[in-house]
Amino acid sequence: MQHTIEILLPIFGFLVCGYGAGRFGLISDEGIKGIMTFILYFAIPALLFRIVVSNELPGLDDLSVLLAYFGGCVVVFTASVLFGRAVFKLPLDQLGILGMGGMYSNSVLLGLPLVFTAFGDDGMIPVLLIISFYTVFIFPVVIVFIEIGRGRRQASRRGAGAVLMSALRGTIENPVIIALAISFAWAVAGLGLPGPVDRFADLMGKAVAPAALFALGASLAGYRIAGAIAESLTMVVFKLFVHPAAVWLLGRYVFDLEPVALAVATLMAAVPIGANVFNMAHHYEVYLARATSAVVISSALSMLTLAVLLTVLVPG
């Protein structure tokens, strides 16, 4: 328990500081945007570059973590969509957001700092693999659900390729994905890591956790709980409980992941709902209030659920 407290207390301390700054107007929306820019375009790419170049490249055995993690996503999305249809009688576009909320983790701003704090470099290769495939795997499924649910069946059939290309283009242009591609290319070329570059990347990478968590806390101050709470809580339950359980079961009994990879995949599944669920709902103007509430509630409740998982999964 002491080890868990040492990991979680600083993490949620930064979140609380950021939330307080946002709640009491100590930082503006433009200020939050500036910190996010620093994180996504400078700090995280530097951290990922140093980790990838300094470690062995993932092999075929490492890819099994993707099957376990995204297999869990399939289970959760299917179950939450069926549940939402049977219990709440939701249309397909709303079911798309409900299903996304049940499986889409805040992987970059919270998952990555959490795993790095708990495992250091040893846990980062599974995280990098998961982040690399997140957008490509999840976004097209959700977008097609929303488009069909909004009555654009013919357009969706004609534009399925366009939807996939849009998601692919967004992934390629993501600075985190670009950083990963450059890092793996550099590692494959065997160019090494010169001393000054290593020290620069090390210093820049150390800013990831405090800056990302502070910005996340500040951004949460702008969210409000509203809408049908029962549906928001459904997303929270699937995200914080069903998703990590599904990933752990698949990783443990189907794909036989080694302990660190299993722990990392489970923790990544257990972090709260990512802001992209809100962004997707906002973009399509569907299920917005309930998605917003789910992001806030899951972020608050995850302090308890992550504490339990860290106690069980991370050796003291």
Buried (B, 14 or more C-beta within 10 A) or exposed (E): EEEBEEBBEBBBBBBBBBBBBBBEEEBEEEBBEEBBEBBBBBBBBBBBBBBBBBBEEBEEEBEBBBBBBBBBBBBBBEBBBEBBBEEBEBBBBBBBBBBBBBBBBBBBBBBBBBBBBBBEEBBBBBBBBBBBBBBBBBBBBBBBBBBBBBEBEEBBEEBBEEBBEBBBEEBEEBBBBBBBEBBBEBBEEEEEBEEEBBEBBBEBBBBBBBBBBBBBBBBBBEBEBEBBBEBBBBBBBBBBBBBBBBBBBBBBEEBEBEEBBBBBBBBBBBBBBBBBBBEBBBEBEBBBBBBBBBBBBBBBBBBEBBBEBBBEBBEE
